[in-house]
Amino acid sequence: MSRYYLTTAIAYSNGDPHIGHAYEKVGADAIARFHRLVGADAHFVIGLDEHGQQEAQDAA
């Protein structure tokens, strides 16, 4: 059985969300679902930078 790990870029809060964020996540999700459909062991991992310097400045 094949094993796949798919990741996406971390979304940062230095700008407004835009369609490019969704495009990347939806594309990676579709690839992961395809690999699961054909019987592969696929893991779709996304991350957040919720403790970065920009977040601290935005909260202040």
PDBQT receptor file of N, H, CA, C and O in Angstrom, charges set to zero:
ATOM      1  N   MET A   1       0.843  -1.182   0.000  1.00  0.00    +0.000 N 
ATOM      2  CA  MET A   1       0.000   0.000   0.000  1.00  0.00    +0.000 C 
ATOM      3  C   MET A   1       0.886   1.243   0.000  1.00  0.00    +0.000 C 
ATOM      4  O   MET A   1       1.866   1.322   0.741  1.00  0.00    +0.000 OA
ATOM      5  N   SER A   2       0.535   2.186  -0.822  1.00  0.00    +0.000 N 
ATOM      6  H   SER A   2      -0.260   2.121  -1.424  1.00  0.00    +0.000 HD
ATOM      7  CA  SER A   2       1.277   3.446  -0.882  1.00  0.00    +0.000 C 
ATOM      8  C   SER A   2       0.868   4.351   0.268  1.00  0.00    +0.000 C 
ATOM      9  O   SER A   2      -0.256   4.276   0.765  1.00  0.00    +0.000 OA
ATOM     10  N   ARG A   3       1.786   5.201   0.682  1.00  0.00    +0.000 N 
ATOM     11  H   ARG A   3       2.699   5.261   0.279  1.00  0.00    +0.000 HD
ATOM     12  CA  ARG A   3       1.515   6.153   1.749  1.00  0.00    +0.000 C 
ATOM     13  C   ARG A   3       1.831   7.553   1.234  1.00  0.00    +0.000 C 
ATOM     14  O   ARG A   3       2.896   7.785   0.662  1.00  0.00    +0.000 OA
ATOM     15  N   TYR A   4       0.899   8.486   1.441  1.00  0.00    +0.000 N 
ATOM     16  H   TYR A   4       0.034   8.298   1.906  1.00  0.00    +0.000 HD
ATOM     17  CA  TYR A   4       1.056   9.861   0.987  1.00  0.00    +0.000 C 
ATOM     18  C   TYR A   4       0.799  10.815   2.142  1.00  0.00    +0.000 C 
ATOM     19  O   TYR A   4      -0.126  10.618   2.931  1.00  0.00    +0.000 OA
ATOM     20  N   TYR A   5       1.624  11.850   2.234  1.00  0.00    +0.000 N 
ATOM     21  H   TYR A   5       2.375  12.010   1.593  1.00  0.00    +0.000 HD
ATOM     22  CA  TYR A   5       1.415  12.951   3.168  1.00  0.00    +0.000 C 
ATOM     23  C   TYR A   5       1.303  14.226   2.348  1.00  0.00    +0.000 C 
ATOM     24  O   TYR A   5       2.235  14.589   1.629  1.00  0.00    +0.000 OA
ATOM     25  N   LEU A   6       0.183  14.897   2.450  1.00  0.00    +0.000 N 
ATOM     26  H   LEU A   6      -0.574  14.602   3.034  1.00  0.00    +0.000 HD
ATOM     27  CA  LEU A   6      -0.026  16.152   1.742  1.00  0.00    +0.000 C 
ATOM     28  C   LEU A   6      -0.075  17.274   2.757  1.00  0.00    +0.000 C 
ATOM     29  O   LEU A   6      -0.736  17.161   3.790  1.00  0.00    +0.000 OA
ATOM     30  N   THR A   7       0.624  18.354   2.464  1.00  0.00    +0.000 N 
ATOM     31  H   THR A   7       1.161  18.445   1.625  1.00  0.00    +0.000 HD
ATOM     32  CA  THR A   7       0.625  19.515   3.345  1.00  0.00    +0.000 C 
ATOM     33  C   THR A   7       0.331  20.763   2.528  1.00  0.00    +0.000 C 
ATOM     34  O   THR A   7       0.458  20.762   1.303  1.00  0.00    +0.000 OA
ATOM     35  N   THR A   8      -0.055  21.810   3.206  1.00  0.00    +0.000 N 
ATOM     36  H   THR A   8      -0.158  21.811   4.201  1.00  0.00    +0.000 HD
ATOM     37  CA  THR A   8      -0.274  23.102   2.566  1.00  0.00    +0.000 C 
ATOM     38  C   THR A   8       0.528  24.156   3.325  1.00  0.00    +0.000 C 
ATOM     39  O   THR A   8       1.013  23.920   4.432  1.00  0.00    +0.000 OA
ATOM     40  N   ALA A   9       0.650  25.298   2.714  1.00  0.00    +0.000 N 
ATOM     41  H   ALA A   9       0.257  25.491   1.815  1.00  0.00    +0.000 HD
ATOM     42  CA  ALA A   9       1.372  26.397   3.352  1.00  0.00    +0.000 C 
ATOM     43  C   ALA A   9       0.591  26.903   4.565  1.00  0.00    +0.000 C 
ATOM     44  O   ALA A   9      -0.635  26.809   4.615  1.00  0.00    +0.000 OA
ATOM     45  N   ILE A  10       1.309  27.428   5.520  1.00  0.00    +0.000 N 
ATOM     46  H   ILE A  10       2.305  27.504   5.479  1.00  0.00    +0.000 HD
ATOM     47  CA  ILE A  10       0.682  27.999   6.708  1.00  0.00    +0.000 C 
ATOM     48  C   ILE A  10       0.055  29.341   6.336  1.00  0.00    +0.000 C 
ATOM     49  O   ILE A  10       0.685  30.172   5.681  1.00  0.00    +0.000 OA
ATOM     50  N   ALA A  11      -1.178  29.540   6.757  1.00  0.00    +0.000 N 
ATOM     51  H   ALA A  11      -1.689  28.865   7.289  1.00  0.00    +0.000 HD
ATOM     52  CA  ALA A  11      -1.860  30.812   6.513  1.00  0.00    +0.000 C 
ATOM     53  C   ALA A  11      -1.415  31.831   7.564  1.00  0.00    +0.000 C 
ATOM     54  O   ALA A  11      -1.521  31.574   8.763  1.00  0.00    +0.000 OA
ATOM     55  N   TYR A  12      -0.927  32.964   7.123  1.00  0.00    +0.000 N 
ATOM     56  H   TYR A  12      -0.841  33.172   6.149  1.00  0.00    +0.000 HD
ATOM     57  CA  TYR A  12      -0.462  34.015   8.027  1.00  0.00    +0.000 C 
ATOM     58  C   TYR A  12      -1.494  35.135   8.093  1.00  0.00    +0.000 C 
ATOM     59  O   TYR A  12      -2.310  35.282   7.183  1.00  0.00    +0.000 OA
ATOM     60  N   SER A  13      -1.464  35.914   9.151  1.00  0.00    +0.000 N 
ATOM     61  H   SER A  13      -0.801  35.795   9.891  1.00  0.00    +0.000 HD
ATOM     62  CA  SER A  13      -2.452  36.981   9.328  1.00  0.00    +0.000 C 
ATOM     63  C   SER A  13      -1.929  38.336   8.861  1.00  0.00    +0.000 C 
ATOM     64  O   SER A  13      -2.422  39.372   9.308  1.00  0.00    +0.000 OA
ATOM     65  N   ASN A  14      -0.950  38.344   7.978  1.00  0.00    +0.000 N 
ATOM     66  H   ASN A  14      -0.550  37.502   7.615  1.00  0.00    +0.000 HD
ATOM     67  CA  ASN A  14      -0.407  39.625   7.519  1.00  0.00    +0.000 C 
ATOM     68  C   ASN A  14      -1.200  40.210   6.363  1.00  0.00    +0.000 C 
ATOM     69  O   ASN A  14      -0.793  41.223   5.792  1.00  0.00    +0.000 OA
ATOM     70  N   GLY A  15      -2.307  39.606   6.008  1.00  0.00    +0.000 N 
ATOM     71  H   GLY A  15      -2.637  38.783   6.472  1.00  0.00    +0.000 HD
ATOM     72  CA  GLY A  15      -3.164  40.130   4.951  1.00  0.00    +0.000 C 
ATOM     73  C   GLY A  15      -4.540  39.489   5.044  1.00  0.00    +0.000 C 
ATOM     74  O   GLY A  15      -4.754  38.540   5.797  1.00  0.00    +0.000 OA
ATOM     75  N   ASP A  16      -5.455  40.024   4.268  1.00  0.00    +0.000 N 
ATOM     76  H   ASP A  16      -5.281  40.795   3.656  1.00  0.00    +0.000 HD
ATOM     77  CA  ASP A  16      -6.807  39.477   4.260  1.00  0.00    +0.000 C 
ATOM     78  C   ASP A  16      -6.832  38.127   3.551  1.00  0.00    +0.000 C 
ATOM     79  O   ASP A  16      -6.052  37.899   2.626  1.00  0.00    +0.000 OA
ATOM     80  N   PRO A  17      -7.723  37.230   3.976  1.00  0.00    +0.000 N 
ATOM     81  CA  PRO A  17      -7.878  35.964   3.259  1.00  0.00    +0.000 C 
ATOM     82  C   PRO A  17      -8.337  36.231   1.822  1.00  0.00    +0.000 C 
ATOM     83  O   PRO A  17      -9.083  37.176   1.567  1.00  0.00    +0.000 OA
ATOM     84  N   HIS A  18      -7.887  35.394   0.895  1.00  0.00    +0.000 N 
ATOM     85  H   HIS A  18      -7.281  34.626   1.102  1.00  0.00    +0.000 HD
ATOM     86  CA  HIS A  18      -8.278  35.555  -0.503  1.00  0.00    +0.000 C 
ATOM     87  C   HIS A  18      -8.493  34.187  -1.135  1.00  0.00    +0.000 C 
ATOM     88  O   HIS A  18      -8.254  33.161  -0.498  1.00  0.00    +0.000 OA
ATOM     89  N   ILE A  19      -8.939  34.169  -2.373  1.00  0.00    +0.000 N 
ATOM     90  H   ILE A  19      -9.134  35.002  -2.891  1.00  0.00    +0.000 HD
ATOM     91  CA  ILE A  19      -9.303  32.928  -3.048  1.00  0.00    +0.000 C 
ATOM     92  C   ILE A  19      -8.112  31.981  -3.184  1.00  0.00    +0.000 C 
ATOM     93  O   ILE A  19      -8.305  30.770  -3.294  1.00  0.00    +0.000 OA
ATOM     94  N   GLY A  20      -6.910  32.495  -3.180  1.00  0.00    +0.000 N 
ATOM     95  H   GLY A  20      -6.752  33.479  -3.090  1.00  0.00    +0.000 HD
ATOM     96  CA  GLY A  20      -5.727  31.652  -3.278  1.00  0.00    +0.000 C 
ATOM     97  C   GLY A  20      -5.583  30.709  -2.101  1.00  0.00    +0.000 C 
ATOM     98  O   GLY A  20      -5.089  29.593  -2.262  1.00  0.00    +0.000 OA
ATOM     99  N   HIS A  21      -6.008  31.138  -0.914  1.00  0.00    +0.000 N 
ATOM    100  H   HIS A  21      -6.409  32.045  -0.784  1.00  0.00    +0.000 HD
ATOM    101  CA  HIS A  21      -5.960  30.262   0.255  1.00  0.00    +0.000 C 
ATOM    102  C   HIS A  21      -6.885  29.063   0.045  1.00  0.00    +0.000 C 
ATOM    103  O   HIS A  21      -6.489  27.921   0.281  1.00  0.00    +0.000 OA
ATOM    104  N   ALA A  22      -8.100  29.320  -0.392  1.00  0.00    +0.000 N 
ATOM    105  H   ALA A  22      -8.422  30.247  -0.584  1.00  0.00    +0.000 HD
ATOM    106  CA  ALA A  22      -9.058  28.237  -0.621  1.00  0.00    +0.000 C 
ATOM    107  C   ALA A  22      -8.606  27.339  -1.764  1.00  0.00    +0.000 C 
ATOM    108  O   ALA A  22      -8.761  26.121  -1.685  1.00  0.00    +0.000 OA
ATOM    109  N   TYR A  23      -8.056  27.913  -2.814  1.00  0.00    +0.000 N 
ATOM    110  H   TYR A  23      -7.930  28.903  -2.878  1.00  0.00    +0.000 HD
ATOM    111  CA  TYR A  23      -7.601  27.141  -3.978  1.00  0.00    +0.000 C 
ATOM    112  C   TYR A  23      -6.576  26.090  -3.563  1.00  0.00    +0.000 C 
ATOM    113  O   TYR A  23      -6.650  24.938  -3.990  1.00  0.00    +0.000 OA
ATOM    114  N   GLU A  24      -5.637  26.488  -2.742  1.00  0.00    +0.000 N 
ATOM    115  H   GLU A  24      -5.577  27.424  -2.395  1.00  0.00    +0.000 HD
ATOM    116  CA  GLU A  24      -4.591  25.566  -2.296  1.00  0.00    +0.000 C 
ATOM    117  C   GLU A  24      -5.170  24.449  -1.427  1.00  0.00    +0.000 C 
ATOM    118  O   GLU A  24      -4.854  23.277  -1.628  1.00  0.00    +0.000 OA
ATOM    119  N   LYS A  25      -6.015  24.813  -0.463  1.00  0.00    +0.000 N 
ATOM    120  H   LYS A  25      -6.272  25.765  -0.300  1.00  0.00    +0.000 HD
ATOM    121  CA  LYS A  25      -6.578  23.808   0.448  1.00  0.00    +0.000 C 
ATOM    122  C   LYS A  25      -7.505  22.840  -0.283  1.00  0.00    +0.000 C 
ATOM    123  O   LYS A  25      -7.453  21.633  -0.046  1.00  0.00    +0.000 OA
ATOM    124  N   VAL A  26      -8.350  23.359  -1.169  1.00  0.00    +0.000 N 
ATOM    125  H   VAL A  26      -8.392  24.340  -1.362  1.00  0.00    +0.000 HD
ATOM    126  CA  VAL A  26      -9.285  22.509  -1.905  1.00  0.00    +0.000 C 
ATOM    127  C   VAL A  26      -8.533  21.566  -2.837  1.00  0.00    +0.000 C 
ATOM    128  O   VAL A  26      -8.886  20.393  -2.950  1.00  0.00    +0.000 OA
ATOM    129  N   GLY A  27      -7.501  22.071  -3.504  1.00  0.00    +0.000 N 
ATOM    130  H   GLY A  27      -7.214  23.024  -3.412  1.00  0.00    +0.000 HD
ATOM    131  CA  GLY A  27      -6.707  21.223  -4.391  1.00  0.00    +0.000 C 
ATOM    132  C   GLY A  27      -6.024  20.091  -3.647  1.00  0.00    +0.000 C 
ATOM    133  O   GLY A  27      -6.054  18.946  -4.097  1.00  0.00    +0.000 OA
ATOM    134  N   ALA A  28      -5.413  20.397  -2.521  1.00  0.00    +0.000 N 
ATOM    135  H   ALA A  28      -5.389  21.327  -2.155  1.00  0.00    +0.000 HD
ATOM    136  CA  ALA A  28      -4.739  19.370  -1.723  1.00  0.00    +0.000 C 
ATOM    137  C   ALA A  28      -5.744  18.368  -1.161  1.00  0.00    +0.000 C 
ATOM    138  O   ALA A  28      -5.455  17.173  -1.099  1.00  0.00    +0.000 OA
ATOM    139  N   ASP A  29      -6.918  18.842  -0.754  1.00  0.00    +0.000 N 
ATOM    140  H   ASP A  29      -7.152  19.813  -0.805  1.00  0.00    +0.000 HD
ATOM    141  CA  ASP A  29      -7.951  17.948  -0.246  1.00  0.00    +0.000 C 
ATOM    142  C   ASP A  29      -8.424  16.991  -1.337  1.00  0.00    +0.000 C 
ATOM    143  O   ASP A  29      -8.635  15.808  -1.072  1.00  0.00    +0.000 OA
ATOM    144  N   ALA A  30      -8.592  17.491  -2.558  1.00  0.00    +0.000 N 
ATOM    145  H   ALA A  30      -8.420  18.452  -2.774  1.00  0.00    +0.000 HD
ATOM    146  CA  ALA A  30      -9.020  16.639  -3.672  1.00  0.00    +0.000 C 
ATOM    147  C   ALA A  30      -7.987  15.551  -3.962  1.00  0.00    +0.000 C 
ATOM    148  O   ALA A  30      -8.349  14.405  -4.228  1.00  0.00    +0.000 OA
ATOM    149  N   ILE A  31      -6.718  15.905  -3.913  1.00  0.00    +0.000 N 
ATOM    150  H   ILE A  31      -6.424  16.836  -3.697  1.00  0.00    +0.000 HD
ATOM    151  CA  ILE A  31      -5.656  14.920  -4.147  1.00  0.00    +0.000 C 
ATOM    152  C   ILE A  31      -5.666  13.855  -3.053  1.00  0.00    +0.000 C 
ATOM    153  O   ILE A  31      -5.545  12.665  -3.348  1.00  0.00    +0.000 OA
ATOM    154  N   ALA A  32      -5.808  14.267  -1.799  1.00  0.00    +0.000 N 
ATOM    155  H   ALA A  32      -5.906  15.233  -1.560  1.00  0.00    +0.000 HD
ATOM    156  CA  ALA A  32      -5.851  13.310  -0.691  1.00  0.00    +0.000 C 
ATOM    157  C   ALA A  32      -7.053  12.378  -0.821  1.00  0.00    +0.000 C 
ATOM    158  O   ALA A  32      -6.932  11.173  -0.601  1.00  0.00    +0.000 OA
ATOM    159  N   ARG A  33      -8.204  12.929  -1.176  1.00  0.00    +0.000 N 
ATOM    160  H   ARG A  33      -8.302  13.908  -1.355  1.00  0.00    +0.000 HD
ATOM    161  CA  ARG A  33      -9.400  12.101  -1.340  1.00  0.00    +0.000 C 
ATOM    162  C   ARG A  33      -9.237  11.103  -2.479  1.00  0.00    +0.000 C 
ATOM    163  O   ARG A  33      -9.685   9.962  -2.370  1.00  0.00    +0.000 OA
ATOM    164  N   PHE A  34      -8.600  11.522  -3.571  1.00  0.00    +0.000 N 
ATOM    165  H   PHE A  34      -8.236  12.449  -3.660  1.00  0.00    +0.000 HD
ATOM    166  CA  PHE A  34      -8.360  10.603  -4.684  1.00  0.00    +0.000 C 
ATOM    167  C   PHE A  34      -7.490   9.436  -4.236  1.00  0.00    +0.000 C 
ATOM    168  O   PHE A  34      -7.805   8.282  -4.528  1.00  0.00    +0.000 OA
ATOM    169  N   HIS A  35      -6.408   9.720  -3.536  1.00  0.00    +0.000 N 
ATOM    170  H   HIS A  35      -6.153  10.657  -3.300  1.00  0.00    +0.000 HD
ATOM    171  CA  HIS A  35      -5.517   8.654  -3.094  1.00  0.00    +0.000 C 
ATOM    172  C   HIS A  35      -6.221   7.701  -2.127  1.00  0.00    +0.000 C 
ATOM    173  O   HIS A  35      -5.988   6.493  -2.170  1.00  0.00    +0.000 OA
ATOM    174  N   ARG A  36      -7.074   8.233  -1.261  1.00  0.00    +0.000 N 
ATOM    175  H   ARG A  36      -7.263   9.214  -1.226  1.00  0.00    +0.000 HD
ATOM    176  CA  ARG A  36      -7.844   7.356  -0.375  1.00  0.00    +0.000 C 
ATOM    177  C   ARG A  36      -8.825   6.498  -1.170  1.00  0.00    +0.000 C 
ATOM    178  O   ARG A  36      -9.040   5.329  -0.850  1.00  0.00    +0.000 OA
ATOM    179  N   LEU A  37      -9.417   7.086  -2.208  1.00  0.00    +0.000 N 
ATOM    180  H   LEU A  37      -9.242   8.036  -2.469  1.00  0.00    +0.000 HD
ATOM    181  CA  LEU A  37     -10.382   6.372  -3.036  1.00  0.00    +0.000 C 
ATOM    182  C   LEU A  37      -9.763   5.157  -3.721  1.00  0.00    +0.000 C 
ATOM    183  O   LEU A  37     -10.416   4.122  -3.859  1.00  0.00    +0.000 OA
ATOM    184  N   VAL A  38      -8.513   5.278  -4.149  1.00  0.00    +0.000 N 
ATOM    185  H   VAL A  38      -7.983   6.118  -4.037  1.00  0.00    +0.000 HD
ATOM    186  CA  VAL A  38      -7.843   4.166  -4.827  1.00  0.00    +0.000 C 
ATOM    187  C   VAL A  38      -7.125   3.243  -3.846  1.00  0.00    +0.000 C 
ATOM    188  O   VAL A  38      -6.391   2.349  -4.266  1.00  0.00    +0.000 OA
ATOM    189  N   GLY A  39      -7.327   3.450  -2.545  1.00  0.00    +0.000 N 
ATOM    190  H   GLY A  39      -7.923   4.177  -2.203  1.00  0.00    +0.000 HD
ATOM    191  CA  GLY A  39      -6.817   2.533  -1.543  1.00  0.00    +0.000 C 
ATOM    192  C   GLY A  39      -5.501   2.906  -0.895  1.00  0.00    +0.000 C 
ATOM    193  O   GLY A  39      -4.954   2.114  -0.127  1.00  0.00    +0.000 OA
ATOM    194  N   ALA A  40      -4.981   4.071  -1.176  1.00  0.00    +0.000 N 
ATOM    195  H   ALA A  40      -5.426   4.715  -1.799  1.00  0.00    +0.000 HD
ATOM    196  CA  ALA A  40      -3.717   4.494  -0.572  1.00  0.00    +0.000 C 
ATOM    197  C   ALA A  40      -3.964   5.041   0.833  1.00  0.00    +0.000 C 
ATOM    198  O   ALA A  40      -5.077   5.446   1.170  1.00  0.00    +0.000 OA
ATOM    199  N   ASP A  41      -2.929   5.045   1.628  1.00  0.00    +0.000 N 
ATOM    200  H   ASP A  41      -2.025   4.716   1.354  1.00  0.00    +0.000 HD
ATOM    201  CA  ASP A  41      -2.961   5.619   2.969  1.00  0.00    +0.000 C 
ATOM    202  C   ASP A  41      -2.539   7.078   2.838  1.00  0.00    +0.000 C 
ATOM    203  O   ASP A  41      -1.346   7.379   2.785  1.00  0.00    +0.000 OA
ATOM    204  N   ALA A  42      -3.515   7.987   2.785  1.00  0.00    +0.000 N 
ATOM    205  H   ALA A  42      -4.484   7.742   2.828  1.00  0.00    +0.000 HD
ATOM    206  CA  ALA A  42      -3.230   9.400   2.541  1.00  0.00    +0.000 C 
ATOM    207  C   ALA A  42      -3.550  10.230   3.778  1.00  0.00    +0.000 C 
ATOM    208  O   ALA A  42      -4.620  10.091   4.371  1.00  0.00    +0.000 OA
ATOM    209  N   HIS A  43      -2.618  11.089   4.158  1.00  0.00    +0.000 N 
ATOM    210  H   HIS A  43      -1.749  11.202   3.676  1.00  0.00    +0.000 HD
ATOM    211  CA  HIS A  43      -2.790  11.991   5.298  1.00  0.00    +0.000 C 
ATOM    212  C   HIS A  43      -2.707  13.424   4.788  1.00  0.00    +0.000 C 
ATOM    213  O   HIS A  43      -1.745  13.801   4.119  1.00  0.00    +0.000 OA
ATOM    214  N   PHE A  44      -3.725  14.216   5.111  1.00  0.00    +0.000 N 
ATOM    215  H   PHE A  44      -4.506  13.909   5.654  1.00  0.00    +0.000 HD
ATOM    216  CA  PHE A  44      -3.784  15.619   4.700  1.00  0.00    +0.000 C 
ATOM    217  C   PHE A  44      -3.581  16.456   5.958  1.00  0.00    +0.000 C 
ATOM    218  O   PHE A  44      -4.445  16.487   6.835  1.00  0.00    +0.000 OA
ATOM    219  N   VAL A  45      -2.444  17.131   6.043  1.00  0.00    +0.000 N 
ATOM    220  H   VAL A  45      -1.743  17.106   5.331  1.00  0.00    +0.000 HD
ATOM    221  CA  VAL A  45      -2.062  17.859   7.242  1.00  0.00    +0.000 C 
ATOM    222  C   VAL A  45      -1.964  19.346   6.920  1.00  0.00    +0.000 C 
ATOM    223  O   VAL A  45      -1.252  19.743   5.997  1.00  0.00    +0.000 OA
ATOM    224  N   ILE A  46      -2.681  20.164   7.682  1.00  0.00    +0.000 N 
ATOM    225  H   ILE A  46      -3.259  19.842   8.431  1.00  0.00    +0.000 HD
ATOM    226  CA  ILE A  46      -2.545  21.611   7.551  1.00  0.00    +0.000 C 
ATOM    227  C   ILE A  46      -2.100  22.159   8.901  1.00  0.00    +0.000 C 
ATOM    228  O   ILE A  46      -2.278  21.508   9.931  1.00  0.00    +0.000 OA
ATOM    229  N   GLY A  47      -1.531  23.338   8.893  1.00  0.00    +0.000 N 
ATOM    230  H   GLY A  47      -1.386  23.866   8.057  1.00  0.00    +0.000 HD
ATOM    231  CA  GLY A  47      -1.053  23.924  10.133  1.00  0.00    +0.000 C 
ATOM    232  C   GLY A  47      -1.462  25.377  10.260  1.00  0.00    +0.000 C 
ATOM    233  O   GLY A  47      -1.886  26.011   9.294  1.00  0.00    +0.000 OA
ATOM    234  N   LEU A  48      -1.328  25.884  11.459  1.00  0.00    +0.000 N 
ATOM    235  H   LEU A  48      -0.984  25.368  12.244  1.00  0.00    +0.000 HD
ATOM    236  CA  LEU A  48      -1.624  27.283  11.750  1.00  0.00    +0.000 C 
ATOM    237  C   LEU A  48      -0.461  27.889  12.512  1.00  0.00    +0.000 C 
ATOM    238  O   LEU A  48       0.185  27.218  13.316  1.00  0.00    +0.000 OA
ATOM    239  N   ASP A  49      -0.202  29.145  12.257  1.00  0.00    +0.000 N 
ATOM    240  H   ASP A  49      -0.726  29.690  11.603  1.00  0.00    +0.000 HD
ATOM    241  CA  ASP A  49       0.803  29.876  13.020  1.00  0.00    +0.000 C 
ATOM    242  C   ASP A  49       0.051  30.833  13.934  1.00  0.00    +0.000 C 
ATOM    243  O   ASP A  49      -0.035  32.031  13.668  1.00  0.00    +0.000 OA
ATOM    244  N   GLU A  50      -0.487  30.287  15.004  1.00  0.00    +0.000 N 
ATOM    245  H   GLU A  50      -0.417  29.313  15.220  1.00  0.00    +0.000 HD
ATOM    246  CA  GLU A  50      -1.340  31.094  15.869  1.00  0.00    +0.000 C 
ATOM    247  C   GLU A  50      -0.598  31.791  16.991  1.00  0.00    +0.000 C 
ATOM    248  O   GLU A  50      -1.215  32.490  17.794  1.00  0.00    +0.000 OA
ATOM    249  N   HIS A  51       0.711  31.618  17.065  1.00  0.00    +0.000 N 
ATOM    250  H   HIS A  51       1.213  31.050  16.413  1.00  0.00    +0.000 HD
ATOM    251  CA  HIS A  51       1.480  32.258  18.128  1.00  0.00    +0.000 C 
ATOM    252  C   HIS A  51       2.656  33.058  17.570  1.00  0.00    +0.000 C 
ATOM    253  O   HIS A  51       3.673  33.219  18.245  1.00  0.00    +0.000 OA
ATOM    254  N   GLY A  52       2.523  33.554  16.357  1.00  0.00    +0.000 N 
ATOM    255  H   GLY A  52       1.697  33.423  15.809  1.00  0.00    +0.000 HD
ATOM    256  CA  GLY A  52       3.603  34.303  15.729  1.00  0.00    +0.000 C 
ATOM    257  C   GLY A  52       3.631  35.759  16.160  1.00  0.00    +0.000 C 
ATOM    258  O   GLY A  52       2.738  36.225  16.867  1.00  0.00    +0.000 OA
ATOM    259  N   GLN A  53       4.652  36.466  15.733  1.00  0.00    +0.000 N 
ATOM    260  H   GLN A  53       5.377  36.087  15.158  1.00  0.00    +0.000 HD
ATOM    261  CA  GLN A  53       4.827  37.871  16.099  1.00  0.00    +0.000 C 
ATOM    262  C   GLN A  53       3.699  38.739  15.542  1.00  0.00    +0.000 C 
ATOM    263  O   GLN A  53       3.213  39.635  16.233  1.00  0.00    +0.000 OA
ATOM    264  N   GLN A  54       3.278  38.484  14.301  1.00  0.00    +0.000 N 
ATOM    265  H   GLN A  54       3.673  37.757  13.740  1.00  0.00    +0.000 HD
ATOM    266  CA  GLN A  54       2.209  39.284  13.706  1.00  0.00    +0.000 C 
ATOM    267  C   GLN A  54       0.906  39.126  14.488  1.00  0.00    +0.000 C 
ATOM    268  O   GLN A  54       0.177  40.103  14.660  1.00  0.00    +0.000 OA
ATOM    269  N   GLU A  55       0.605  37.948  14.955  1.00  0.00    +0.000 N 
ATOM    270  H   GLU A  55       1.197  37.154  14.816  1.00  0.00    +0.000 HD
ATOM    271  CA  GLU A  55      -0.608  37.722  15.743  1.00  0.00    +0.000 C 
ATOM    272  C   GLU A  55      -0.553  38.491  17.058  1.00  0.00    +0.000 C 
ATOM    273  O   GLU A  55      -1.556  39.060  17.488  1.00  0.00    +0.000 OA
ATOM    274  N   ALA A  56       0.609  38.510  17.693  1.00  0.00    +0.000 N 
ATOM    275  H   ALA A  56       1.424  38.048  17.343  1.00  0.00    +0.000 HD
ATOM    276  CA  ALA A  56       0.770  39.256  18.943  1.00  0.00    +0.000 C 
ATOM    277  C   ALA A  56       0.584  40.753  18.706  1.00  0.00    +0.000 C 
ATOM    278  O   ALA A  56      -0.028  41.438  19.525  1.00  0.00    +0.000 OA
ATOM    279  N   GLN A  57       1.105  41.262  17.596  1.00  0.00    +0.000 N 
ATOM    280  H   GLN A  57       1.602  40.705  16.930  1.00  0.00    +0.000 HD
ATOM    281  CA  GLN A  57       0.950  42.682  17.279  1.00  0.00    +0.000 C 
ATOM    282  C   GLN A  57      -0.509  43.008  16.965  1.00  0.00    +0.000 C 
ATOM    283  O   GLN A  57      -1.012  44.054  17.375  1.00  0.00    +0.000 OA
ATOM    284  N   ASP A  58      -1.192  42.118  16.238  1.00  0.00    +0.000 N 
ATOM    285  H   ASP A  58      -0.783  41.268  15.905  1.00  0.00    +0.000 HD
ATOM    286  CA  ASP A  58      -2.599  42.350  15.917  1.00  0.00    +0.000 C 
ATOM    287  C   ASP A  58      -3.466  42.347  17.174  1.00  0.00    +0.000 C 
ATOM    288  O   ASP A  58      -4.449  43.084  17.253  1.00  0.00    +0.000 OA
ATOM    289  N   ALA A  59      -3.107  41.525  18.151  1.00  0.00    +0.000 N 
ATOM    290  H   ALA A  59      -2.308  40.927  18.087  1.00  0.00    +0.000 HD
ATOM    291  CA  ALA A  59      -3.893  41.428  19.377  1.00  0.00    +0.000 C 
ATOM    292  C   ALA A  59      -3.668  42.618  20.305  1.00  0.00    +0.000 C 
ATOM    293  O   ALA A  59      -4.523  42.928  21.135  1.00  0.00    +0.000 OA
ATOM    294  N   ALA A  60      -2.520  43.288  20.169  1.00  0.00    +0.000 N 
ATOM    295  H   ALA A  60      -1.826  43.036  19.495  1.00  0.00    +0.000 HD
ATOM    296  CA  ALA A  60      -2.186  44.394  21.073  1.00  0.00    +0.000 C 
ATOM    297  C   ALA A  60      -2.957  45.658  20.760  1.00  0.00    +0.000 C 
ATOM    298  O   ALA A  60      -2.781  46.672  21.436  1.00  0.00    +0.000 OA
TER     299      ALA A  60
